Amino acid sequence: MLSADSITFGFRRDRPVLREVSLAVSPGRVTALVGPNGSGKTTLLRLLAGLLSPLGGGVRLEGRPVAAWIPAERARRLAYVPQRSGVAFGYSVIDVTRFGLVEAGRGESGSAERALERVGLIDRAHEPFGHLSIGQQQRASLARALAQIRVGSGPAVLLADEPVSAMDPRHAVASLGLIRGLAEPGRETDRHVGVLVVLHDLSLAARFADDAVLLDESGRIAHVGPVGDVLEPARLESVFGIGFARVEAAETPPAIVPLGRAGPEPDRRLPGP
Ligand code: ADP
């Protein structure tokens, strides 16, 4: 399990980004992390991945401070899909998919290819990564994490930062299905995987997550709990400053639709220059 205990962070001490954030990423559960732009979602994922150090509080992976792990040992337990792949020019799609295996220090031959098959990109394996569309690059980044998680045994964690933001609806649903499958042992892997995924599409969050964490603009947790409770229109309005409707449909999870009406002033004003 990965847990954050009352973490506080700012890139400058006089400008806090996250305040007293506590959460747990538990095996077998998918948690959606939602909140306005700039509320600290990416920063929180980087702290959880051990790429940043909190100013206060701590992050523990299987009970040990996340930064104390040897990188390859950590990579066998924790995969991180960043918002932007940051891949240097010249790598092919299969190279990028293998990066996760390299980080984790081993992996069966053919596992990168199998992961590319899962995301429907095996026919693009030997093209330059930079030639893929952004949505396709996101699918390759997911393949990289799938291959990485198949290395090793025991519980694992996936942190994914807006992994489907540029995908068309079919691929977004398929990719979140793969991510959901990681949390259900026997579907994508025998490991018990806990997932924390940043999503802006609240309907997708309602459909694929068990729980949700809603961050507000000040970098505090506004609400945490079962996804249906957290993504309740009144709670969303208090954080995003616009109204939402929950549209119930037979046999599918509800759609959560932004209505676009601004909430009352003055709380909703954007900060000045
Ligand atoms: P979110 O992912 O919720 O949109 P971020 O975590 O990316 O938010 O950013 C939270 C805040 O931290 C923003 O105000 C952003 O400008 C600031 N920030 C993010 N990265 C840096 C950085 N490397 N240096 C300085 N400020 C940063």
py3Dmol code that shows the C-alpha trace and the ligand (Angstrom):
import py3Dmol

protein = """\
ATOM      1  CA  MET A   1       0.000   0.000   0.000  1.00  0.00           C
ATOM      2  CA  LEU A   2       1.064   3.577  -0.705  1.00  0.00           C
ATOM      3  CA  SER A   3       0.041   6.245   1.764  1.00  0.00           C
ATOM      4  CA  ALA A   4       0.449   9.952   2.247  1.00  0.00           C
ATOM      5  CA  ASP A   5       0.310  11.157   5.817  1.00  0.00           C
ATOM      6  CA  SER A   6      -0.559  14.831   6.201  1.00  0.00           C
ATOM      7  CA  ILE A   7       1.779  16.014   3.469  1.00  0.00           C
ATOM      8  CA  THR A   8       2.408  19.663   2.831  1.00  0.00           C
ATOM      9  CA  PHE A   9       4.334  20.935  -0.144  1.00  0.00           C
ATOM     10  CA  GLY A  10       5.153  24.130  -2.017  1.00  0.00           C
ATOM     11  CA  PHE A  11       7.721  24.920  -4.682  1.00  0.00           C
ATOM     12  CA  ARG A  12       8.234  28.119  -2.669  1.00  0.00           C
ATOM     13  CA  ARG A  13       7.784  28.138   1.081  1.00  0.00           C
ATOM     14  CA  ASP A  14       5.551  31.207   0.862  1.00  0.00           C
ATOM     15  CA  ARG A  15       3.230  29.584  -1.698  1.00  0.00           C
ATOM     16  CA  PRO A  16       1.849  26.247  -0.499  1.00  0.00           C
ATOM     17  CA  VAL A  17       0.557  23.929  -3.211  1.00  0.00           C
ATOM     18  CA  LEU A  18      -0.666  21.044  -1.032  1.00  0.00           C
ATOM     19  CA  ARG A  19      -1.818  21.316   2.568  1.00  0.00           C
ATOM     20  CA  GLU A  20      -2.217  18.439   5.015  1.00  0.00           C
ATOM     21  CA  VAL A  21      -3.077  15.856   2.376  1.00  0.00           C
ATOM     22  CA  SER A  22      -3.595  12.300   3.606  1.00  0.00           C
ATOM     23  CA  LEU A  23      -4.706   9.413   1.443  1.00  0.00           C
ATOM     24  CA  ALA A  24      -4.096   5.720   0.826  1.00  0.00           C
ATOM     25  CA  VAL A  25      -3.818   3.828  -2.449  1.00  0.00           C
ATOM     26  CA  SER A  26      -4.986   0.360  -1.510  1.00  0.00           C
ATOM     27  CA  PRO A  27      -4.582  -2.883  -3.464  1.00  0.00           C
ATOM     28  CA  GLY A  28      -7.616  -3.764  -5.548  1.00  0.00           C
ATOM     29  CA  ARG A  29      -9.092  -0.266  -5.573  1.00  0.00           C
ATOM     30  CA  VAL A  30      -9.188   2.460  -8.200  1.00  0.00           C
ATOM     31  CA  THR A  31      -9.227   5.994  -6.811  1.00  0.00           C
ATOM     32  CA  ALA A  32      -9.917   8.991  -9.043  1.00  0.00           C
ATOM     33  CA  LEU A  33      -8.090  12.210  -8.165  1.00  0.00           C
ATOM     34  CA  VAL A  34     -10.094  15.206  -9.340  1.00  0.00           C
ATOM     35  CA  GLY A  35      -9.851  18.948  -8.843  1.00  0.00           C
ATOM     36  CA  PRO A  36      -9.402  22.263 -10.649  1.00  0.00           C
ATOM     37  CA  ASN A  37      -6.317  23.184 -12.676  1.00  0.00           C
ATOM     38  CA  GLY A  38      -3.516  24.120 -10.331  1.00  0.00           C
ATOM     39  CA  SER A  39      -5.022  22.364  -7.289  1.00  0.00           C
ATOM     40  CA  GLY A  40      -1.899  20.205  -7.029  1.00  0.00           C
ATOM     41  CA  LYS A  41      -2.901  16.869  -8.594  1.00  0.00           C
ATOM     42  CA  THR A  42       0.290  16.422 -10.632  1.00  0.00           C
ATOM     43  CA  THR A  43       2.402  17.625  -7.713  1.00  0.00           C
ATOM     44  CA  LEU A  44       0.673  15.101  -5.445  1.00  0.00           C
ATOM     45  CA  LEU A  45       1.387  12.251  -7.870  1.00  0.00           C
ATOM     46  CA  ARG A  46       5.049  13.289  -8.090  1.00  0.00           C
ATOM     47  CA  LEU A  47       5.265  13.325  -4.288  1.00  0.00           C
ATOM     48  CA  LEU A  48       3.624   9.888  -4.110  1.00  0.00           C
ATOM     49  CA  ALA A  49       6.049   8.565  -6.736  1.00  0.00           C
ATOM     50  CA  GLY A  50       9.015   9.807  -4.696  1.00  0.00           C
ATOM     51  CA  LEU A  51      10.045  12.342  -7.339  1.00  0.00           C
ATOM     52  CA  LEU A  52       9.503  15.283  -4.972  1.00  0.00           C
ATOM     53  CA  SER A  53       9.964  15.405  -1.198  1.00  0.00           C
ATOM     54  CA  PRO A  54       7.233  16.854   1.028  1.00  0.00           C
ATOM     55  CA  LEU A  55       8.016  19.832   3.263  1.00  0.00           C
ATOM     56  CA  GLY A  56       5.897  18.238   6.003  1.00  0.00           C
ATOM     57  CA  GLY A  57       4.406  14.796   6.521  1.00  0.00           C
ATOM     58  CA  GLY A  58       5.512  11.666   4.704  1.00  0.00           C
ATOM     59  CA  VAL A  59       4.839   9.196   1.914  1.00  0.00           C
ATOM     60  CA  ARG A  60       5.246   5.495   2.585  1.00  0.00           C
ATOM     61  CA  LEU A  61       5.287   2.549   0.208  1.00  0.00           C
ATOM     62  CA  GLU A  62       4.736  -0.750   2.016  1.00  0.00           C
ATOM     63  CA  GLY A  63       5.575   1.038   5.244  1.00  0.00           C
ATOM     64  CA  ARG A  64       8.928   2.475   4.109  1.00  0.00           C
ATOM     65  CA  PRO A  65       9.482   6.092   3.057  1.00  0.00           C
ATOM     66  CA  VAL A  66       8.995   6.077  -0.710  1.00  0.00           C
ATOM     67  CA  ALA A  67      12.278   7.939  -1.286  1.00  0.00           C
ATOM     68  CA  ALA A  68      14.226   5.331   0.697  1.00  0.00           C
ATOM     69  CA  TRP A  69      13.603   2.550  -1.819  1.00  0.00           C
ATOM     70  CA  ILE A  70      16.328   1.547  -4.285  1.00  0.00           C
ATOM     71  CA  PRO A  71      14.893   2.790  -7.624  1.00  0.00           C
ATOM     72  CA  ALA A  72      14.670  -0.657  -9.269  1.00  0.00           C
ATOM     73  CA  GLU A  73      12.971  -2.123  -6.173  1.00  0.00           C
ATOM     74  CA  ARG A  74      10.520   0.753  -6.151  1.00  0.00           C
ATOM     75  CA  ALA A  75       9.880   0.360  -9.890  1.00  0.00           C
ATOM     76  CA  ARG A  76       8.854  -3.265  -9.281  1.00  0.00           C
ATOM     77  CA  ARG A  77       6.168  -1.987  -6.925  1.00  0.00           C
ATOM     78  CA  LEU A  78       5.171   1.394  -8.308  1.00  0.00           C
ATOM     79  CA  ALA A  79       4.549   2.545 -11.883  1.00  0.00           C
ATOM     80  CA  TYR A  80       3.990   6.190 -12.736  1.00  0.00           C
ATOM     81  CA  VAL A  81       2.416   7.457 -15.952  1.00  0.00           C
ATOM     82  CA  PRO A  82       3.208  11.183 -16.157  1.00  0.00           C
ATOM     83  CA  GLN A  83       0.988  13.674 -17.918  1.00  0.00           C
ATOM     84  CA  ARG A  84       3.615  14.298 -20.576  1.00  0.00           C
ATOM     85  CA  SER A  85       5.865  11.502 -21.694  1.00  0.00           C
ATOM     86  CA  GLY A  86       8.979  13.703 -22.099  1.00  0.00           C
ATOM     87  CA  VAL A  87      10.503  11.114 -24.421  1.00  0.00           C
ATOM     88  CA  ALA A  88      13.700  12.208 -26.126  1.00  0.00           C
ATOM     89  CA  PHE A  89      13.728  12.338 -29.890  1.00  0.00           C
ATOM     90  CA  GLY A  90      14.741   9.130 -31.651  1.00  0.00           C
ATOM     91  CA  TYR A  91      13.122   6.418 -29.542  1.00  0.00           C
ATOM     92  CA  SER A  92      10.697   3.988 -31.116  1.00  0.00           C
ATOM     93  CA  VAL A  93       7.337   3.017 -29.639  1.00  0.00           C
ATOM     94  CA  ILE A  94       8.691  -0.359 -28.506  1.00  0.00           C
ATOM     95  CA  ASP A  95      11.753   1.349 -26.916  1.00  0.00           C
ATOM     96  CA  VAL A  96       9.448   3.559 -24.873  1.00  0.00           C
ATOM     97  CA  THR A  97       7.330   0.581 -23.859  1.00  0.00           C
ATOM     98  CA  ARG A  98      10.492  -1.208 -22.690  1.00  0.00           C
ATOM     99  CA  PHE A  99      11.608   1.730 -20.502  1.00  0.00           C
ATOM    100  CA  GLY A 100       9.351   0.474 -17.706  1.00  0.00           C
ATOM    101  CA  LEU A 101      10.983  -2.937 -17.880  1.00  0.00           C
ATOM    102  CA  VAL A 102      14.427  -1.363 -17.806  1.00  0.00           C
ATOM    103  CA  GLU A 103      13.486   0.670 -14.737  1.00  0.00           C
ATOM    104  CA  ALA A 104      12.215  -2.431 -12.977  1.00  0.00           C
ATOM    105  CA  GLY A 105      15.462  -4.217 -13.834  1.00  0.00           C
ATOM    106  CA  ARG A 106      14.070  -7.227 -15.655  1.00  0.00           C
ATOM    107  CA  GLY A 107      11.057  -8.659 -17.448  1.00  0.00           C
ATOM    108  CA  GLU A 108      10.201 -11.580 -19.646  1.00  0.00           C
ATOM    109  CA  SER A 109      10.993 -11.265 -23.305  1.00  0.00           C
ATOM    110  CA  GLY A 110       7.934 -10.322 -25.280  1.00  0.00           C
ATOM    111  CA  SER A 111       6.168  -8.537 -22.442  1.00  0.00           C
ATOM    112  CA  ALA A 112       6.544  -5.088 -24.036  1.00  0.00           C
ATOM    113  CA  GLU A 113       5.063  -6.477 -27.263  1.00  0.00           C
ATOM    114  CA  ARG A 114       2.152  -8.009 -25.337  1.00  0.00           C
ATOM    115  CA  ALA A 115       1.484  -4.686 -23.620  1.00  0.00           C
ATOM    116  CA  LEU A 116       1.462  -2.893 -26.983  1.00  0.00           C
ATOM    117  CA  GLU A 117      -1.054  -5.453 -28.226  1.00  0.00           C
ATOM    118  CA  ARG A 118      -3.274  -4.683 -25.231  1.00  0.00           C
ATOM    119  CA  VAL A 119      -3.400  -0.987 -26.206  1.00  0.00           C
ATOM    120  CA  GLY A 120      -3.789  -1.699 -29.934  1.00  0.00           C
ATOM    121  CA  LEU A 121      -0.415  -0.315 -31.027  1.00  0.00           C
ATOM    122  CA  ILE A 122       1.605  -3.389 -31.921  1.00  0.00           C
ATOM    123  CA  ASP A 123       1.533  -2.437 -35.606  1.00  0.00           C
ATOM    124  CA  ARG A 124       3.250   0.871 -34.741  1.00  0.00           C
ATOM    125  CA  ALA A 125       5.961  -0.705 -32.537  1.00  0.00           C
ATOM    126  CA  HIS A 126       8.935   0.241 -34.711  1.00  0.00           C
ATOM    127  CA  GLU A 127       7.903   3.770 -35.621  1.00  0.00           C
ATOM    128  CA  PRO A 128       9.382   6.784 -33.860  1.00  0.00           C
ATOM    129  CA  PHE A 129       7.389   7.537 -30.717  1.00  0.00           C
ATOM    130  CA  GLY A 130       7.185  11.174 -31.813  1.00  0.00           C
ATOM    131  CA  HIS A 131       5.252  10.173 -34.924  1.00  0.00           C
ATOM    132  CA  LEU A 132       2.296   8.985 -32.843  1.00  0.00           C
ATOM    133  CA  SER A 133      -0.620  11.295 -32.121  1.00  0.00           C
ATOM    134  CA  ILE A 134      -0.812  12.496 -28.518  1.00  0.00           C
ATOM    135  CA  GLY A 135      -3.646  10.072 -27.755  1.00  0.00           C
ATOM    136  CA  GLN A 136      -1.600   7.217 -29.244  1.00  0.00           C
ATOM    137  CA  GLN A 137       1.418   8.319 -27.190  1.00  0.00           C
ATOM    138  CA  GLN A 138      -0.785   8.078 -24.114  1.00  0.00           C
ATOM    139  CA  ARG A 139      -1.698   4.518 -25.085  1.00  0.00           C
ATOM    140  CA  ALA A 140       2.019   3.679 -25.459  1.00  0.00           C
ATOM    141  CA  SER A 141       2.727   5.213 -22.026  1.00  0.00           C
ATOM    142  CA  LEU A 142       0.010   3.010 -20.576  1.00  0.00           C
ATOM    143  CA  ALA A 143       1.578  -0.015 -22.296  1.00  0.00           C
ATOM    144  CA  ARG A 144       4.878   0.891 -20.668  1.00  0.00           C
ATOM    145  CA  ALA A 145       3.203   0.834 -17.240  1.00  0.00           C
ATOM    146  CA  LEU A 146       1.346  -2.429 -17.993  1.00  0.00           C
ATOM    147  CA  ALA A 147       4.627  -4.123 -18.936  1.00  0.00           C
ATOM    148  CA  GLN A 148       6.335  -2.715 -15.849  1.00  0.00           C
ATOM    149  CA  ILE A 149       3.597  -3.906 -13.498  1.00  0.00           C
ATOM    150  CA  ARG A 150       3.829  -7.417 -14.903  1.00  0.00           C
ATOM    151  CA  VAL A 151       7.417  -7.545 -13.575  1.00  0.00           C
ATOM    152  CA  GLY A 152       7.534  -8.775 -10.002  1.00  0.00           C
ATOM    153  CA  SER A 153       4.905 -10.127  -7.659  1.00  0.00           C
ATOM    154  CA  GLY A 154       2.912  -9.018  -4.645  1.00  0.00           C
ATOM    155  CA  PRO A 155       1.017  -5.746  -4.343  1.00  0.00           C
ATOM    156  CA  ALA A 156       1.755  -2.870  -6.712  1.00  0.00           C
ATOM    157  CA  VAL A 157       0.635   0.691  -7.311  1.00  0.00           C
ATOM    158  CA  LEU A 158      -0.161   2.567 -10.512  1.00  0.00           C
ATOM    159  CA  LEU A 159      -0.163   6.368 -10.472  1.00  0.00           C
ATOM    160  CA  ALA A 160      -1.554   7.763 -13.717  1.00  0.00           C
ATOM    161  CA  ASP A 161      -1.800  11.489 -14.471  1.00  0.00           C
ATOM    162  CA  GLU A 162      -4.610  12.259 -16.928  1.00  0.00           C
ATOM    163  CA  PRO A 163      -3.725   9.111 -18.881  1.00  0.00           C
ATOM    164  CA  VAL A 164      -6.659   9.355 -21.309  1.00  0.00           C
ATOM    165  CA  SER A 165      -7.029  13.143 -21.712  1.00  0.00           C
ATOM    166  CA  ALA A 166      -6.189  13.122 -25.436  1.00  0.00           C
ATOM    167  CA  MET A 167      -7.893   9.844 -26.333  1.00  0.00           C
ATOM    168  CA  ASP A 168     -11.067   9.447 -28.344  1.00  0.00           C
ATOM    169  CA  PRO A 169     -14.011   8.041 -26.345  1.00  0.00           C
ATOM    170  CA  ARG A 170     -13.508   4.452 -27.512  1.00  0.00           C
ATOM    171  CA  HIS A 171      -9.837   4.373 -26.571  1.00  0.00           C
ATOM    172  CA  ALA A 172     -10.448   6.274 -23.331  1.00  0.00           C
ATOM    173  CA  VAL A 173     -13.007   3.672 -22.253  1.00  0.00           C
ATOM    174  CA  ALA A 174     -10.783   0.780 -23.388  1.00  0.00           C
ATOM    175  CA  SER A 175      -7.723   2.217 -21.618  1.00  0.00           C
ATOM    176  CA  LEU A 176      -9.596   2.849 -18.390  1.00  0.00           C
ATOM    177  CA  GLY A 177     -10.913  -0.697 -18.719  1.00  0.00           C
ATOM    178  CA  LEU A 178      -7.299  -1.918 -18.777  1.00  0.00           C
ATOM    179  CA  ILE A 179      -6.478   0.261 -15.767  1.00  0.00           C
ATOM    180  CA  ARG A 180      -9.569  -1.050 -13.947  1.00  0.00           C
ATOM    181  CA  GLY A 181      -8.486  -4.581 -14.886  1.00  0.00           C
ATOM    182  CA  LEU A 182      -5.187  -4.055 -13.045  1.00  0.00           C
ATOM    183  CA  ALA A 183      -7.127  -3.659  -9.807  1.00  0.00           C
ATOM    184  CA  GLU A 184      -8.925  -6.965 -10.383  1.00  0.00           C
ATOM    185  CA  PRO A 185      -6.363  -9.752  -9.926  1.00  0.00           C
ATOM    186  CA  GLY A 186      -6.391 -12.277 -12.748  1.00  0.00           C
ATOM    187  CA  ARG A 187      -7.555  -9.856 -15.430  1.00  0.00           C
ATOM    188  CA  GLU A 188      -4.373  -8.008 -16.468  1.00  0.00           C
ATOM    189  CA  THR A 189      -1.992  -9.436 -13.873  1.00  0.00           C
ATOM    190  CA  ASP A 190      -2.128 -11.702 -10.841  1.00  0.00           C
ATOM    191  CA  ARG A 191      -0.808  -8.868  -8.704  1.00  0.00           C
ATOM    192  CA  HIS A 192      -3.061  -6.853  -6.418  1.00  0.00           C
ATOM    193  CA  VAL A 193      -2.740  -3.366  -7.858  1.00  0.00           C
ATOM    194  CA  GLY A 194      -3.986  -0.150  -6.305  1.00  0.00           C
ATOM    195  CA  VAL A 195      -4.572   2.689  -8.758  1.00  0.00           C
ATOM    196  CA  LEU A 196      -4.675   6.456  -8.328  1.00  0.00           C
ATOM    197  CA  VAL A 197      -5.714   8.138 -11.560  1.00  0.00           C
ATOM    198  CA  VAL A 198      -6.141  11.849 -12.289  1.00  0.00           C
ATOM    199  CA  LEU A 199      -9.236  12.412 -14.412  1.00  0.00           C
ATOM    200  CA  HIS A 200     -11.048  15.523 -15.557  1.00  0.00           C
ATOM    201  CA  ASP A 201     -13.884  13.573 -17.146  1.00  0.00           C
ATOM    202  CA  LEU A 202     -16.109  13.046 -14.127  1.00  0.00           C
ATOM    203  CA  SER A 203     -18.381  10.578 -15.941  1.00  0.00           C
ATOM    204  CA  LEU A 204     -15.370   8.362 -16.636  1.00  0.00           C
ATOM    205  CA  ALA A 205     -14.317   8.747 -13.002  1.00  0.00           C
ATOM    206  CA  ALA A 206     -17.799   7.672 -11.863  1.00  0.00           C
ATOM    207  CA  ARG A 207     -17.706   4.691 -14.204  1.00  0.00           C
ATOM    208  CA  PHE A 208     -14.227   3.324 -13.522  1.00  0.00           C
ATOM    209  CA  ALA A 209     -13.272   4.360  -9.987  1.00  0.00           C
ATOM    210  CA  ASP A 210     -14.298   2.938  -6.626  1.00  0.00           C
ATOM    211  CA  ASP A 211     -13.291   5.998  -4.632  1.00  0.00           C
ATOM    212  CA  ALA A 212     -12.482   9.621  -5.327  1.00  0.00           C
ATOM    213  CA  VAL A 213     -10.378  12.359  -3.798  1.00  0.00           C
ATOM    214  CA  LEU A 214     -11.481  15.904  -4.602  1.00  0.00           C
ATOM    215  CA  LEU A 215      -8.794  18.571  -4.193  1.00  0.00           C
ATOM    216  CA  ASP A 216      -9.765  22.220  -3.939  1.00  0.00           C
ATOM    217  CA  GLU A 217      -7.924  25.232  -5.301  1.00  0.00           C
ATOM    218  CA  SER A 218      -6.044  25.757  -2.065  1.00  0.00           C
ATOM    219  CA  GLY A 219      -4.520  22.258  -2.293  1.00  0.00           C
ATOM    220  CA  ARG A 220      -6.618  20.723   0.477  1.00  0.00           C
ATOM    221  CA  ILE A 221      -8.738  17.619   0.253  1.00  0.00           C
ATOM    222  CA  ALA A 222     -12.300  18.908  -0.010  1.00  0.00           C
ATOM    223  CA  HIS A 223     -13.900  15.448  -0.006  1.00  0.00           C
ATOM    224  CA  VAL A 224     -12.761  11.833  -0.033  1.00  0.00           C
ATOM    225  CA  GLY A 225     -14.774   8.621  -0.090  1.00  0.00           C
ATOM    226  CA  PRO A 226     -16.798   6.383  -2.402  1.00  0.00           C
ATOM    227  CA  VAL A 227     -16.875   7.908  -5.885  1.00  0.00           C
ATOM    228  CA  GLY A 228     -20.677   8.308  -5.915  1.00  0.00           C
ATOM    229  CA  ASP A 229     -20.568  10.396  -2.731  1.00  0.00           C
ATOM    230  CA  VAL A 230     -17.618  12.588  -3.709  1.00  0.00           C
ATOM    231  CA  LEU A 231     -18.858  13.335  -7.233  1.00  0.00           C
ATOM    232  CA  GLU A 232     -22.144  14.650  -5.950  1.00  0.00           C
ATOM    233  CA  PRO A 233     -23.214  17.877  -7.780  1.00  0.00           C
ATOM    234  CA  ALA A 234     -23.300  20.118  -4.695  1.00  0.00           C
ATOM    235  CA  ARG A 235     -19.811  19.027  -3.646  1.00  0.00           C
ATOM    236  CA  LEU A 236     -18.477  19.533  -7.165  1.00  0.00           C
ATOM    237  CA  GLU A 237     -20.053  22.970  -7.394  1.00  0.00           C
ATOM    238  CA  SER A 238     -18.427  24.065  -4.148  1.00  0.00           C
ATOM    239  CA  VAL A 239     -15.002  23.237  -5.583  1.00  0.00           C
ATOM    240  CA  PHE A 240     -15.300  24.025  -9.302  1.00  0.00           C
ATOM    241  CA  GLY A 241     -17.639  27.013  -8.988  1.00  0.00           C
ATOM    242  CA  ILE A 242     -20.112  25.860 -11.633  1.00  0.00           C
ATOM    243  CA  GLY A 243     -23.203  23.715 -11.440  1.00  0.00           C
ATOM    244  CA  PHE A 244     -23.296  20.011 -12.329  1.00  0.00           C
ATOM    245  CA  ALA A 245     -26.071  17.578 -13.163  1.00  0.00           C
ATOM    246  CA  ARG A 246     -26.059  13.864 -12.551  1.00  0.00           C
ATOM    247  CA  VAL A 247     -27.805  12.155 -15.449  1.00  0.00           C
ATOM    248  CA  GLU A 248     -29.004   8.699 -14.488  1.00  0.00           C
ATOM    249  CA  ALA A 249     -29.324   6.116 -17.239  1.00  0.00           C
ATOM    250  CA  ALA A 250     -30.528   2.530 -17.055  1.00  0.00           C
ATOM    251  CA  GLU A 251     -27.757  -0.055 -16.706  1.00  0.00           C
ATOM    252  CA  THR A 252     -24.863   2.414 -16.941  1.00  0.00           C
ATOM    253  CA  PRO A 253     -23.239   4.539 -14.257  1.00  0.00           C
ATOM    254  CA  PRO A 254     -24.509   8.129 -14.121  1.00  0.00           C
ATOM    255  CA  ALA A 255     -23.059  10.801 -16.390  1.00  0.00           C
ATOM    256  CA  ILE A 256     -21.840  13.902 -14.557  1.00  0.00           C
ATOM    257  CA  VAL A 257     -22.362  16.912 -16.744  1.00  0.00           C
ATOM    258  CA  PRO A 258     -20.997  20.434 -16.138  1.00  0.00           C
ATOM    259  CA  LEU A 259     -23.785  22.951 -16.607  1.00  0.00           C
ATOM    260  CA  GLY A 260     -21.499  25.912 -17.159  1.00  0.00           C
ATOM    261  CA  ARG A 261     -23.344  28.314 -14.881  1.00  0.00           C
ATOM    262  CA  ALA A 262     -20.947  30.289 -12.729  1.00  0.00           C
ATOM    263  CA  GLY A 263     -21.516  30.098  -9.014  1.00  0.00           C
ATOM    264  CA  PRO A 264     -22.041  33.177  -6.846  1.00  0.00           C
ATOM    265  CA  GLU A 265     -19.328  35.795  -6.508  1.00  0.00           C
ATOM    266  CA  PRO A 266     -17.010  36.621  -4.834  1.00  0.00           C
ATOM    267  CA  ASP A 267     -15.573  33.141  -4.103  1.00  0.00           C
ATOM    268  CA  ARG A 268     -15.488  32.223  -7.753  1.00  0.00           C
ATOM    269  CA  ARG A 269     -13.314  35.100  -8.965  1.00  0.00           C
ATOM    270  CA  LEU A 270     -10.042  34.101 -10.534  1.00  0.00           C
ATOM    271  CA  PRO A 271      -7.043  35.452  -8.625  1.00  0.00           C
ATOM    272  CA  GLY A 272      -5.754  38.766  -9.935  1.00  0.00           C
ATOM    273  CA  PRO A 273      -2.359  39.255 -11.550  1.00  0.00           C
TER     274      PRO A 273
END
"""
ligand_1 = """\
27
ADP
P -2.817 20.311 -11.273
O -2.141 19.042 -11.700
O -3.868 20.099 -10.234
O -3.327 21.128 -12.429
P -0.112 21.079 -10.514
O 0.256 20.105 -9.456
O 0.452 20.863 -11.878
O -1.711 21.228 -10.564
O 0.316 22.538 -10.049
C -0.040 23.049 -8.780
C 0.604 24.409 -8.600
O 2.017 24.252 -8.504
C 0.354 25.365 -9.754
O 0.125 26.654 -9.233
C 1.642 25.319 -10.535
O 1.906 26.537 -11.194
C 2.662 25.067 -9.463
N 3.835 24.338 -9.985
C 3.805 23.114 -10.554
N 5.061 22.728 -10.906
C 5.890 23.742 -10.544
C 7.301 23.955 -10.617
N 8.108 23.010 -11.128
N 7.781 25.105 -10.123
C 6.980 26.055 -9.589
N 5.648 25.914 -9.466
C 5.104 24.779 -9.932
"""
view = py3Dmol.view(width=600, height=400)
view.addModel(protein, "pdb")
view.setStyle({"model": 0}, {"cartoon": {"style": "trace"}})
view.addModel(ligand_1, "xyz")
view.setStyle({"model": 1}, {"stick": {}})
view.zoomTo()
view.show()
